[in-house]
Amino acid sequence: MSQIRLYIDEDSGNLSLVESLRNSAVEVMTTSDANKLSSSDEEQLIWATEQGRVIYSSNMGDFCRLHRTFAVRIQVVGIDKCDTGK
């Protein structure tokens, strides 16, 4: 069985979340790990897709729009959301 490979964007990069996932043997990469801080949402999604990673973000509006756009052009691995209650 393949393991989910997460890419956590800088809007959702809570250190305790990342540490908990890593301690649970989840393969996690953050924007900082990937040297992608301040990259656009589109660049983040393209990079995550190229790396075979599911992007985890609290930026639901932009990523839902990007998913609709990119799903037509490329195969997006996945987008997960973080509901921060905002």
C-alpha positions as CSV (number, residue, x, y, z in Angstrom):
1,M,0.0,0.0,0.0
2,S,1.3,3.4,-0.9
3,Q,1.7,6.1,1.7
4,I,0.2,9.6,1.4
5,R,3.0,12.2,0.9
6,L,1.9,15.5,2.3
7,Y,3.1,19.0,1.4
8,I,2.0,21.5,4.0
9,D,1.9,25.1,2.8
10,E,3.1,28.0,4.9
11,D,-0.5,29.0,5.8
12,S,-0.9,25.7,7.6
13,G,2.6,25.0,8.8
14,N,1.8,24.6,12.5
15,L,5.0,23.1,13.9
16,S,3.2,20.8,16.4
17,L,1.1,19.4,13.5
18,V,4.1,18.7,11.4
19,E,6.0,17.1,14.3
20,S,3.0,14.9,15.2
21,L,2.6,13.7,11.6
22,R,6.3,12.9,11.4
23,N,6.2,11.1,14.7
24,S,3.4,9.0,13.3
25,A,5.6,8.0,10.3
26,V,3.7,10.2,7.8
27,E,5.9,11.6,5.1
28,V,5.6,15.4,5.4
29,M,7.4,18.2,3.7
30,T,6.7,21.9,4.4
31,T,7.2,24.9,2.2
32,S,10.3,25.7,4.3
33,D,11.7,22.2,3.8
34,A,11.2,22.6,0.0
35,N,12.6,26.2,0.0
36,K,9.3,27.4,-1.4
37,L,8.4,30.1,1.2
38,S,6.5,33.0,-0.5
39,S,5.9,31.0,-3.7
40,S,2.5,31.7,-5.3
41,D,-0.3,29.3,-4.6
42,E,-0.1,28.2,-8.3
43,E,3.6,27.4,-7.9
44,Q,3.0,25.5,-4.7
45,L,0.3,23.3,-6.4
46,I,2.5,22.7,-9.5
47,W,5.4,21.7,-7.3
48,A,3.4,19.4,-5.0
49,T,1.8,17.7,-8.1
50,E,5.2,17.2,-9.7
51,Q,6.5,15.6,-6.4
52,G,3.4,13.4,-6.1
53,R,2.3,15.1,-2.9
54,V,-1.1,16.1,-1.5
55,I,-1.1,19.8,-0.6
56,Y,-2.5,20.6,2.8
57,S,-3.6,24.2,3.2
58,S,-6.0,26.4,5.1
59,N,-6.2,28.6,2.0
60,M,-9.4,26.9,0.8
61,G,-10.7,29.5,-1.6
62,D,-7.6,29.9,-3.7
63,F,-6.9,26.2,-3.8
64,C,-10.4,25.3,-4.8
65,R,-10.2,27.7,-7.7
66,L,-6.8,26.4,-8.6
67,H,-8.0,22.8,-8.4
68,R,-10.8,23.5,-10.9
69,T,-8.4,25.1,-13.2
70,F,-5.6,22.6,-13.0
71,A,-7.8,19.4,-12.9
72,V,-8.6,20.2,-16.5
73,R,-5.0,20.7,-17.6
74,I,-3.0,18.3,-15.4
75,Q,-3.5,15.4,-13.0
76,V,-3.6,16.9,-9.6
77,V,-2.6,14.4,-6.9
78,G,-4.7,16.0,-4.2
79,I,-5.6,19.0,-2.1
80,D,-6.7,18.7,1.5
81,K,-8.1,21.5,3.5
82,C,-7.6,22.8,7.0
83,D,-10.7,24.5,8.5
84,T,-9.4,27.1,10.9
85,G,-12.8,28.3,11.7
86,K,-12.1,31.7,10.2
